[in-house]
Amino acid sequence: MTRGSSGRTAPAQATARPRDVAVVAAATALVAVFTLVDLAAGVAVDPATGERIGVLNPALWPFGLGAGLVGMALAVWLWARASRRGGWTRRAALAHAGVVLATSLAASMALSAGRVIDPRFTQLVFGSADGLAVRVAGVAVGALVIGGGVWVAAIPFTRLQRAAGIGWRA
């Protein structure tokens, strides 16, 4: 830590490397491309009708899926901003965590309610479009979404701890 002209101690800053921004941006771009391709062309074909069916429920476009993509893009922007400014601060880490956790929570709630996966896709894959099959798949994916969100939200805080010399060391 350094002393500024005001005599106050500057907060510790942790790295937000450009490589990290590239990885987060690439993951977000993959999700966005999958979402748009899935909505436009589908990923499966119904053998009975020949209709192309997507994994994602088209009823969620543009608002639900769009909000998720905006949340992910905002998280990437916050990461890039931290990288440009020399690293994570507590305020930037809190803002990032808020965006990531809100996006993850909203997505997992929609998944567990059976609203994200297209019922026609569930019918095709599981042989049943009943609420239970959709919810079981949604809860499983929702748990992964929440776990991933917590992990991504925690990264800036772990880097802040390392920069401040706090925490476990090998």
N, CA, C and O of each residue as an XYZ file, in Angstrom:
680
protein
N       0.842     -1.174      0.000
C       0.000      0.000      0.000
C       0.889      1.241      0.000
O       2.009      1.225      0.511
N       0.366      2.306     -0.582
C       1.142      3.531     -0.690
C       0.402      4.671     -0.027
O      -0.812      4.626      0.170
N       1.166      5.689      0.309
C       0.572      6.879      0.906
C       0.392      7.927     -0.184
O       1.304      8.180     -0.971
N      -0.772      8.524     -0.222
C      -1.042      9.588     -1.174
C      -0.736     10.934     -0.544
O      -0.293     10.998      0.603
N      -0.970     12.010     -1.283
C      -0.680     13.343     -0.777
C      -1.592     13.721      0.387
O      -1.249     14.598      1.180
N      -2.741     13.075      0.497
C      -3.664     13.390      1.588
C      -3.287     12.672      2.874
O      -3.903     12.907      3.914
N      -2.284     11.799      2.823
C      -1.886     11.060      4.008
C      -2.733      9.826      4.255
O      -2.513      9.116      5.236
N      -3.687      9.558      3.395
C      -4.537      8.376      3.537
C      -3.888      7.203      2.828
O      -3.174      7.378      1.841
N      -4.137      6.023      3.332
C      -3.593      4.823      2.723
C      -4.477      4.409      1.553
O      -5.694      4.293      1.700
N      -3.870      4.190      0.402
C      -4.621      3.761     -0.782
C      -5.038      2.308     -0.606
O      -4.282      1.511     -0.050
N      -6.231      1.954     -1.073
C      -6.665      0.560     -0.955
C      -5.840     -0.350     -1.858
O      -5.327      0.068     -2.895
N      -5.731     -1.585     -1.440
C      -5.012     -2.572     -2.251
C      -5.788     -2.828     -3.533
O      -7.017     -2.904     -3.526
N      -5.054     -2.961     -4.635
C      -5.688     -3.299     -5.897
C      -5.169     -4.645     -6.363
O      -3.983     -4.950     -6.237
N      -6.049     -5.419     -6.886
C      -5.702     -6.748     -7.365
C      -5.770     -6.760     -8.878
O      -6.485     -5.967     -9.491
N      -5.025     -7.659     -9.462
C      -4.927     -7.698    -10.913
C      -6.251     -8.061    -11.571
O      -7.024     -8.876    -11.067
N      -6.477     -7.439    -12.693
C      -7.562     -7.791    -13.614
C      -6.882     -7.798    -14.978
O      -6.942     -6.819    -15.722
N      -6.244     -8.900    -15.291
C      -5.403     -8.994    -16.482
C      -6.231     -8.960    -17.770
O      -7.364     -9.441    -17.799
N      -5.657     -8.387    -18.834
C      -6.343     -8.397    -20.129
C      -6.692     -9.814    -20.591
O      -7.720    -10.018    -21.237
N      -5.846    -10.788    -20.265
C      -6.140    -12.181    -20.629
C      -7.435    -12.645    -19.964
O      -8.230    -13.356    -20.580
N      -7.647    -12.245    -18.709
C      -8.880    -12.602    -18.008
C     -10.093    -11.993    -18.700
O     -11.128    -12.640    -18.856
N      -9.946    -10.734    -19.113
C     -11.040    -10.067    -19.829
C     -11.348    -10.824    -21.112
O     -12.514    -11.015    -21.457
N     -10.309    -11.255    -21.821
C     -10.510    -11.993    -23.071
C     -11.242    -13.306    -22.827
O     -12.116    -13.680    -23.608
N     -10.896    -14.009    -21.752
C     -11.556    -15.286    -21.447
C     -13.024    -15.061    -21.103
O     -13.896    -15.773    -21.601
N     -13.302    -14.073    -20.251
C     -14.686    -13.789    -19.856
C     -15.488    -13.311    -21.067
O     -16.639    -13.709    -21.247
N     -14.883    -12.460    -21.892
C     -15.572    -11.975    -23.090
C     -15.844    -13.112    -24.070
O     -16.912    -13.159    -24.680
N     -14.892    -14.026    -24.228
C     -15.091    -15.163    -25.135
C     -16.206    -16.075    -24.640
O     -17.021    -16.541    -25.436
N     -16.252    -16.336    -23.340
C     -17.324    -17.174    -22.788
C     -18.681    -16.509    -22.990
O     -19.655    -17.173    -23.343
N     -18.744    -15.203    -22.766
C     -19.995    -14.472    -22.972
C     -20.391    -14.491    -24.443
O     -21.567    -14.661    -24.767
N     -19.420    -14.318    -25.333
C     -19.710    -14.355    -26.768
C     -20.227    -15.726    -27.188
O     -21.146    -15.813    -28.003
N     -19.653    -16.795    -26.645
C     -20.143    -18.144    -26.966
C     -21.594    -18.326    -26.533
O     -22.399    -18.889    -27.274
N     -21.926    -17.855    -25.341
C     -23.311    -17.958    -24.864
C     -24.232    -17.135    -25.762
O     -25.319    -17.591    -26.117
N     -23.810    -15.934    -26.130
C     -24.634    -15.085    -26.989
C     -24.837    -15.720    -28.364
O     -25.952    -15.723    -28.887
N     -23.769    -16.254    -28.948
C     -23.881    -16.900    -30.264
C     -24.794    -18.119    -30.177
O     -25.660    -18.307    -31.031
N     -24.605    -18.955    -29.140
C     -25.477    -20.124    -28.978
C     -26.932    -19.691    -28.861
O     -27.811    -20.289    -29.482
N     -27.191    -18.650    -28.066
C     -28.561    -18.173    -27.879
C     -29.168    -17.748    -29.207
O     -30.287    -18.142    -29.534
N     -28.443    -16.953    -29.967
C     -28.982    -16.449    -31.231
C     -29.137    -17.555    -32.272
O     -30.136    -17.589    -32.991
N     -28.164    -18.456    -32.360
C     -28.270    -19.577    -33.311
C     -29.418    -20.494    -32.910
O     -30.186    -20.945    -33.760
N     -29.533    -20.769    -31.618
C     -30.610    -21.629    -31.128
C     -31.972    -21.035    -31.460
O     -32.874    -21.752    -31.893
N     -32.128    -19.731    -31.260
C     -33.413    -19.092    -31.550
C     -33.689    -19.027    -33.050
O     -34.832    -19.184    -33.479
N     -32.649    -18.796    -33.845
C     -32.836    -18.644    -35.285
C     -32.979    -19.973    -36.013
O     -33.817    -20.098    -36.906
N     -32.170    -20.970    -35.645
C     -32.138    -22.206    -36.425
C     -32.481    -23.454    -35.639
O     -32.750    -24.499    -36.233
N     -32.480    -23.374    -34.320
C     -32.742    -24.566    -33.522
C     -31.544    -25.498    -33.518
O     -30.590    -25.307    -34.271
N     -31.606    -26.508    -32.662
C     -30.495    -27.460    -32.564
C     -30.943    -28.898    -32.785
O     -30.118    -29.810    -32.839
N     -32.243    -29.096    -32.912
C     -32.771    -30.452    -33.102
C     -33.901    -30.390    -34.122
O     -34.474    -29.331    -34.379
N     -34.207    -31.545    -34.695
C     -35.298    -31.641    -35.665
C     -36.311    -32.647    -35.141
O     -35.960    -33.768    -34.773
N     -37.567    -32.232    -35.112
C     -38.645    -33.136    -34.704
C     -38.842    -34.152    -35.827
O     -39.186    -33.768    -36.945
N     -38.626    -35.458    -35.547
C     -38.734    -36.455    -36.615
C     -40.150    -36.584    -37.173
O     -40.321    -36.973    -38.328
N     -41.149    -36.270    -36.385
C     -42.534    -36.407    -36.847
C     -42.930    -35.290    -37.805
O     -43.625    -35.535    -38.791
N     -42.491    -34.061    -37.520
C     -42.928    -32.918    -38.320
C     -41.825    -32.311    -39.178
O     -42.110    -31.575    -40.122
N     -40.558    -32.615    -38.855
C     -39.445    -32.005    -39.569
C     -39.149    -30.591    -39.097
O     -38.279    -29.919    -39.652
N     -39.860    -30.139    -38.085
C     -39.682    -28.783    -37.560
C     -38.383    -28.699    -36.753
O     -38.048    -29.607    -35.993
N     -37.661    -27.588    -36.935
C     -36.442    -27.356    -36.150
C     -36.839    -26.795    -34.789
O     -37.665    -25.887    -34.690
N     -36.237    -27.352    -33.747
C     -36.575    -26.977    -32.378
C     -35.301    -26.556    -31.658
O     -34.262    -27.207    -31.768
N     -35.402    -25.460    -30.923
C     -34.274    -24.983    -30.138
C     -34.362    -25.456    -28.698
O     -35.410    -25.919    -28.245
N     -33.261    -25.336    -27.990
C     -33.231    -25.678    -26.569
C     -33.949    -24.600    -25.767
O     -34.691    -24.905    -24.834
N     -33.729    -23.347    -26.128
C     -34.287    -22.229    -25.373
C     -35.710    -21.919    -25.809
O     -36.060    -22.039    -26.984
N     -36.517    -21.521    -24.845
C     -37.914    -21.195    -25.098
C     -37.991    -19.873    -25.864
O     -37.569    -18.841    -25.341
N     -38.521    -19.880    -27.088
C     -38.579    -18.646    -27.870
C     -39.484    -17.582    -27.250
O     -39.387    -16.409    -27.612
N     -40.362    -17.970    -26.323
C     -41.232    -16.995    -25.664
C     -40.438    -16.035    -24.777
O     -40.940    -14.967    -24.427
N     -39.213    -16.397    -24.410
C     -38.389    -15.528    -23.563
C     -37.635    -14.461    -24.351
O     -36.997    -13.586    -23.766
N     -37.711    -14.537    -25.685
C     -37.024    -13.548    -26.502
C     -37.984    -12.424    -26.825
O     -39.122    -12.726    -27.182
N     -37.634    -11.182    -26.736
C     -36.309    -10.644    -26.491
C     -36.037    -10.284    -25.026
O     -34.885    -10.066    -24.653
N     -37.081    -10.217    -24.192
C     -36.885     -9.623    -22.869
C     -36.111    -10.507    -21.897
O     -35.117    -10.049    -21.333
N     -36.517    -11.731    -21.682
C     -35.846    -12.587    -20.705
C     -34.433    -12.943    -21.107
O     -33.490    -12.736    -20.344
N     -34.287    -13.477    -22.307
C     -32.947    -13.853    -22.779
C     -32.092    -12.615    -23.025
O     -30.884    -12.629    -22.785
N     -32.718    -11.557    -23.499
C     -31.989    -10.299    -23.707
C     -31.448     -9.731    -22.406
O     -30.320     -9.239    -22.363
N     -32.248     -9.797    -21.342
C     -31.788     -9.310    -20.036
C     -30.599    -10.129    -19.544
O     -29.660     -9.576    -18.971
N     -30.632    -11.430    -19.761
C     -29.497    -12.268    -19.372
C     -28.238    -11.910    -20.139
O     -27.152    -11.843    -19.562
N     -28.379    -11.679    -21.439
C     -27.216    -11.299    -22.251
C     -26.685     -9.927    -21.848
O     -25.474     -9.710    -21.835
N     -27.590     -8.997    -21.518
C     -27.160     -7.672    -21.059
C     -26.414     -7.791    -19.731
O     -25.390     -7.136    -19.538
N     -26.915     -8.621    -18.814
C     -26.226     -8.832    -17.538
C     -24.831     -9.397    -17.737
O     -23.880     -8.972    -17.080
N     -24.712    -10.356    -18.645
C     -23.390    -10.935    -18.925
C     -22.462     -9.901    -19.564
O     -21.280     -9.835    -19.225
N     -22.991     -9.097    -20.484
C     -22.175     -8.063    -21.130
C     -21.730     -7.009    -20.114
O     -20.605     -6.516    -20.187
N     -22.599     -6.664    -19.174
C     -22.242     -5.701    -18.134
C     -21.127     -6.250    -17.244
O     -20.227     -5.509    -16.849
N     -21.182     -7.532    -16.931
C     -20.117     -8.153    -16.131
C     -18.784     -8.105    -16.881
O     -17.745     -7.852    -16.272
N     -18.802     -8.342    -18.186
C     -17.574     -8.258    -18.994
C     -17.060     -6.820    -19.004
O     -15.858     -6.584    -18.884
N     -17.969     -5.867    -19.146
C     -17.574     -4.459    -19.150
C     -16.919     -4.076    -17.823
O     -15.903     -3.381    -17.815
N     -17.490     -4.521    -16.702
C     -16.899     -4.224    -15.395
C     -15.508     -4.840    -15.273
O     -14.607     -4.230    -14.698
N     -15.329     -6.047    -15.810
C     -14.024     -6.704    -15.772
C     -13.019     -5.911    -16.618
O     -11.885     -5.690    -16.193
N     -13.439     -5.484    -17.815
C     -12.560     -4.704    -18.693
C     -12.217     -3.361    -18.048
O     -11.085     -2.890    -18.152
N     -13.176     -2.759    -17.395
C     -12.953     -1.485    -16.702
C     -11.924     -1.655    -15.586
O     -11.034     -0.820    -15.423
N     -12.046     -2.729    -14.825
C     -11.069     -2.991    -13.765
C      -9.681     -3.201    -14.368
O      -8.685     -2.758    -13.797
N      -9.611     -3.864    -15.498
C      -8.328     -4.100    -16.160
C      -7.711     -2.781    -16.621
O      -6.515     -2.554    -16.437
N      -8.523     -1.918    -17.217
C      -8.026     -0.620    -17.691
C      -7.570      0.272    -16.546
O      -6.637      1.059    -16.704
N      -8.215      0.155    -15.405
C      -7.892      1.014    -14.261
C      -6.803      0.434    -13.364
O      -6.519      0.988    -12.302
N      -6.206     -0.649    -13.769
C      -5.079     -1.181    -13.024
C      -5.409     -2.289    -12.049
O      -4.506     -2.795    -11.382
N      -6.645     -2.681    -11.939
C      -6.993     -3.799    -11.067
C      -8.315     -3.594    -10.352
O      -8.996     -2.581    -10.517
N      -8.647     -4.588     -9.558
C      -9.913     -4.572     -8.828
C      -9.802     -3.705     -7.579
O      -8.792     -3.727     -6.876
N     -10.852     -2.947     -7.323
C     -11.022     -2.264     -6.047
C     -12.207     -2.927     -5.357
O     -12.939     -3.698     -5.978
N     -12.395     -2.632     -4.083
C     -13.538     -3.232     -3.385
C     -14.859     -2.834     -4.048
O     -15.754     -3.661     -4.218
N     -14.963     -1.573     -4.413
C     -16.202     -1.087     -5.040
C     -16.463     -1.788     -6.374
O     -17.592     -2.195     -6.652
N     -15.427     -1.929     -7.195
C     -15.585     -2.603     -8.491
C     -15.932     -4.074     -8.293
O     -16.765     -4.622     -9.015
N     -15.291     -4.715     -7.311
C     -15.581     -6.128     -7.036
C     -17.017     -6.302     -6.558
O     -17.685     -7.261     -6.945
N     -17.501     -5.381     -5.718
C     -18.894     -5.456     -5.252
C     -19.878     -5.246     -6.399
O     -20.881     -5.954     -6.492
N     -19.598     -4.279     -7.270
C     -20.483     -4.048     -8.421
C     -20.512     -5.278     -9.323
O     -21.576     -5.708     -9.769
N     -19.346     -5.834     -9.584
C     -19.251     -7.032    -10.423
C     -20.019     -8.187     -9.794
O     -20.782     -8.872    -10.473
N     -19.818     -8.402     -8.500
C     -20.519     -9.493     -7.808
C     -22.027     -9.284     -7.860
O     -22.775    -10.239     -8.072
N     -22.481     -8.054     -7.671
C     -23.918     -7.776     -7.729
C     -24.518     -8.113     -9.081
O     -25.580     -8.731     -9.157
N     -23.841     -7.710    -10.152
C     -24.340     -7.986    -11.506
C     -24.337     -9.483    -11.788
O     -25.327    -10.030    -12.275
N     -23.219    -10.149    -11.481
C     -23.097    -11.580    -11.778
C     -24.105    -12.392    -10.973
O     -24.768    -13.276    -11.515
N     -24.221    -12.095     -9.682
C     -25.142    -12.872     -8.848
C     -26.601    -12.597     -9.202
O     -27.419    -13.516     -9.175
N     -26.944    -11.348     -9.534
C     -28.323    -11.047     -9.940
C     -28.672    -11.771    -11.240
O     -29.758    -12.336    -11.368
N     -27.750    -11.752    -12.199
C     -27.986    -12.440    -13.470
C     -28.097    -13.945    -13.261
O     -28.985    -14.590    -13.819
N     -27.199    -14.501    -12.461
C     -27.228    -15.946    -12.195
C     -28.490    -16.354    -11.453
O     -29.103    -17.372    -11.775
N     -28.880    -15.562    -10.463
C     -30.077    -15.883     -9.684
C     -31.331    -15.828    -10.554
O     -32.177    -16.719    -10.484
N     -31.450    -14.785    -11.372
C     -32.619    -14.677    -12.254
C     -32.671    -15.847    -13.236
O     -33.735    -16.416    -13.477
N     -31.523    -16.199    -13.798
C     -31.481    -17.320    -14.743
C     -31.836    -18.629    -14.063
O     -32.588    -19.429    -14.618
N     -31.305    -18.859    -12.868
C     -31.595    -20.127    -12.186
C     -33.047    -20.208    -11.739
O     -33.635    -21.289    -11.739
N     -33.632    -19.072    -11.356
C     -35.057    -19.081    -10.987
C     -35.922    -19.422    -12.197
O     -36.861    -20.211    -12.092
N     -35.606    -18.829    -13.340
C     -36.364    -19.134    -14.554
C     -36.167    -20.587    -14.969
O     -37.107    -21.243    -15.417
N     -34.945    -21.084    -14.821
C     -34.674    -22.487    -15.148
C     -35.454    -23.426    -14.242
O     -36.069    -24.380    -14.719
N     -35.434    -23.165    -12.939
C     -36.118    -24.069    -12.007
C     -37.629    -23.993    -12.151
O     -38.333    -24.932    -11.781
N     -38.134    -22.890    -12.682
C     -39.573    -22.773    -12.921
C     -39.979    -23.411    -14.248
O     -41.164    -23.470    -14.573
N     -39.007    -23.883    -15.007
C     -39.310    -24.543    -16.274
C     -39.615    -23.590    -17.402
O     -40.294    -23.965    -18.357
N     -39.123    -22.349    -17.316
C     -39.448    -21.357    -18.338
C     -38.379    -21.196    -19.414
O     -38.667    -20.642    -20.475
N     -37.170    -21.656    -19.176
C     -36.078    -21.398    -20.118
C     -36.005    -22.458    -21.212
O     -35.824    -22.125    -22.383
N     -36.140    -23.711    -20.847
C     -36.047    -24.802    -21.819
C     -37.375    -24.919    -22.569
O     -38.445    -24.938    -21.960
N     -37.289    -24.996    -23.894
C     -38.486    -25.128    -24.730
C     -39.163    -26.467    -24.435
O     -38.514    -27.509    -24.532
N     -40.460    -26.468    -24.076
C     -41.155    -27.731    -23.790
C     -41.120    -28.717    -24.962
O     -41.122    -29.929    -24.747
N     -41.088    -28.212    -26.195
C     -41.013    -29.107    -27.354
C     -39.674    -29.833    -27.388
O     -39.604    -30.996    -27.786
N     -38.608    -29.147    -26.969
C     -37.289    -29.779    -26.898
C     -37.288    -30.850    -25.811
O     -36.747    -31.939    -26.005
N     -37.893    -30.540    -24.676
C     -37.983    -31.515    -23.584
C     -38.766    -32.739    -24.037
O     -38.387    -33.869    -23.729
N     -39.855    -32.523    -24.767
C     -40.660    -33.628    -25.293
C     -39.811    -34.498    -26.214
O     -39.870    -35.726    -26.151
N     -39.025    -33.852    -27.067
C     -38.193    -34.577    -28.024
C     -37.084    -35.373    -27.324
O     -36.821    -36.519    -27.689
N     -36.441    -34.777    -26.335
C     -35.300    -35.419    -25.670
C     -35.734    -36.427    -24.619
O     -35.230    -37.549    -24.583
N     -36.674    -36.027    -23.757
C     -37.082    -36.882    -22.639
C     -38.311    -37.729    -22.947
O     -38.647    -38.638    -22.187
N     -38.982    -37.433    -24.060
C     -40.194    -38.171    -24.391
C     -41.392    -37.707    -23.590
O     -42.444    -38.345    -23.611
N     -41.237    -36.606    -22.888
C     -42.326    -36.088    -22.068
C     -42.141    -34.587    -21.925
O     -41.027    -34.107    -21.715
N     -43.214    -33.864    -22.038
C     -43.158    -32.415    -21.848
C     -43.826    -32.024    -20.541
O     -44.176    -30.861    -20.341
N     -44.003    -33.000    -19.646
C     -44.660    -32.663    -18.383
C     -43.757    -31.746    -17.559
O     -42.548    -31.679    -17.781
N     -44.352    -31.059    -16.628
C     -43.632    -30.092    -15.813
C     -42.468    -30.676    -15.051
O     -41.460    -29.999    -14.849
N     -42.585    -31.922    -14.622
C     -41.523    -32.522    -13.818
C     -40.226    -32.662    -14.609
O     -39.158    -32.322    -14.099
N     -40.296    -33.153    -15.835
C     -39.081    -33.333    -16.642
C     -38.411    -31.993    -16.918
O     -37.188    -31.878    -16.849
N     -39.215    -30.982    -17.231
C     -38.675    -29.652    -17.505
C     -38.032    -29.085    -16.246
O     -36.948    -28.504    -16.309
N     -38.691    -29.250    -15.111
C     -38.162    -28.699    -13.856
C     -36.890    -29.409    -13.408
O     -35.959    -28.762    -12.929
N     -36.839    -30.722    -13.555
C     -35.632    -31.458    -13.155
C     -34.440    -30.986    -13.987
O     -33.366    -30.726    -13.445
N     -34.629    -30.877    -15.290
C     -33.549    -30.381    -16.149
C     -33.197    -28.944    -15.777
O     -32.022    -28.580    -15.734
N     -34.214    -28.130    -15.509
C     -33.982    -26.735    -15.138
C     -33.242    -26.581    -13.826
O     -32.354    -25.737    -13.709
N     -33.598    -27.386    -12.839
C     -32.924    -27.313    -11.540
C     -31.465    -27.735    -11.673
O     -30.587    -27.121    -11.067
N     -31.198    -28.769    -12.453
C     -29.817    -29.229    -12.642
C     -28.972    -28.144    -13.305
O     -27.871    -27.840    -12.846
N     -29.484    -27.571    -14.371
C     -28.743    -26.513    -15.058
C     -28.675    -25.263    -14.178
O     -27.655    -24.574    -14.154
N     -29.760    -24.972    -13.457
C     -29.780    -23.822    -12.555
C     -28.725    -23.914    -11.471
O     -28.110    -22.908    -11.116
N     -28.508    -25.107    -10.944
C     -27.463    -25.297     -9.930
C     -26.087    -24.994    -10.521
O     -25.243    -24.392     -9.858
N     -25.865    -25.408    -11.755
C     -24.596    -25.094    -12.423
C     -24.452    -23.591    -12.661
O     -23.364    -23.034    -12.517
N     -25.558    -22.942    -13.025
C     -25.526    -21.498    -13.266
C     -25.199    -20.749    -11.977
O     -24.367    -19.842    -11.982
N     -25.849    -21.123    -10.875
C     -25.577    -20.470     -9.587
C     -24.132    -20.730     -9.155
O     -23.435    -19.807     -8.736
N     -23.684    -21.976     -9.255
C     -22.307    -22.294     -8.883
C     -21.298    -21.506     -9.699
O     -20.326    -20.977     -9.161
N     -21.535    -21.431    -11.000
C     -20.646    -20.648    -11.860
C     -20.690    -19.172    -11.531
O     -19.660    -18.499    -11.550
N     -21.880    -18.661    -11.228
C     -22.012    -17.253    -10.861
C     -21.267    -16.917     -9.581
O     -20.588    -15.893     -9.502
N     -21.394    -17.776     -8.581
C     -20.680    -17.553     -7.316
C     -19.169    -17.590     -7.557
O     -18.428    -16.766     -7.021
N     -18.725    -18.540     -8.356
C     -17.301    -18.655     -8.651
C     -16.781    -17.397     -9.351
O     -15.757    -16.841     -8.953
N     -17.487    -16.949    -10.394
C     -17.053    -15.769    -11.142
C     -17.120    -14.520    -10.264
O     -16.252    -13.651    -10.357
N     -18.142    -14.422     -9.413
C     -18.267    -13.266     -8.524
C     -17.158    -13.238     -7.477
O     -16.757    -12.162     -7.035
N     -16.661    -14.399     -7.078
C     -15.646    -14.473     -6.016
C     -14.235    -14.162     -6.505
O     -13.375    -13.805     -5.699
N     -13.981    -14.288     -7.790
C     -12.617    -14.113     -8.305
C     -12.015    -12.756     -7.925
O     -10.895    -12.730     -7.414
N     -12.707    -11.617     -8.149
C     -12.095    -10.337     -7.757
C     -11.787    -10.247     -6.260
O     -10.780     -9.652     -5.874
N     -12.634    -10.826     -5.423
C     -12.396    -10.762     -3.982
C     -11.172    -11.586     -3.583
O     -10.400    -11.174     -2.717
N     -10.996    -12.742     -4.210
C      -9.807    -13.540     -3.890
C      -8.543    -12.809     -4.339
O      -7.507    -12.900     -3.680
N      -8.623    -12.096     -5.441
C      -7.459    -11.334     -5.903
C      -7.190    -10.139     -4.996
O      -6.035     -9.784     -4.760
N      -8.246     -9.521     -4.490
C      -8.056     -8.438     -3.522
C      -7.387     -8.953     -2.257
O      -6.494     -8.303     -1.714
N      -7.815    -10.118     -1.787
C      -7.196    -10.693     -0.588
C      -5.717    -10.970     -0.823
O      -4.881    -10.668      0.029
N      -5.397    -11.542     -1.974
C      -3.997    -11.824     -2.286
C      -3.174    -10.540     -2.342
O      -2.053    -10.492     -1.836
N      -3.740     -9.494     -2.964
C      -3.017     -8.225     -3.085
C      -2.773     -7.596     -1.717
O      -1.755     -6.937     -1.506
N      -3.703     -7.798     -0.791
C      -3.568     -7.236      0.553
C      -2.747     -8.136      1.470
O      -2.458     -7.763      2.607
N      -2.372     -9.312      0.989
C      -1.597    -10.241      1.805
C      -2.428    -10.942      2.857
O      -1.904    -11.372      3.884
N      -3.734    -11.062      2.605
C      -4.640    -11.717      3.549
C      -4.969    -13.096      3.010
O      -5.102    -13.278      1.800
N      -5.099    -14.048      3.884
C      -5.579    -15.352      3.459
C      -4.525    -16.431      3.548
O      -3.404    -16.205      4.003
N      -4.911    -17.598      3.106
C      -4.087    -18.793      3.195
C      -2.997    -18.761      2.150
O      -3.240    -18.388      1.002
N      -1.806    -19.148      2.539
C      -0.689    -19.231      1.587
C      -0.062    -20.609      1.679
O       0.075    -21.168      2.767
N       0.312    -21.144      0.549
C       0.944    -22.474      0.514
C       2.392    -22.389      0.923
O       3.086    -23.406      0.953
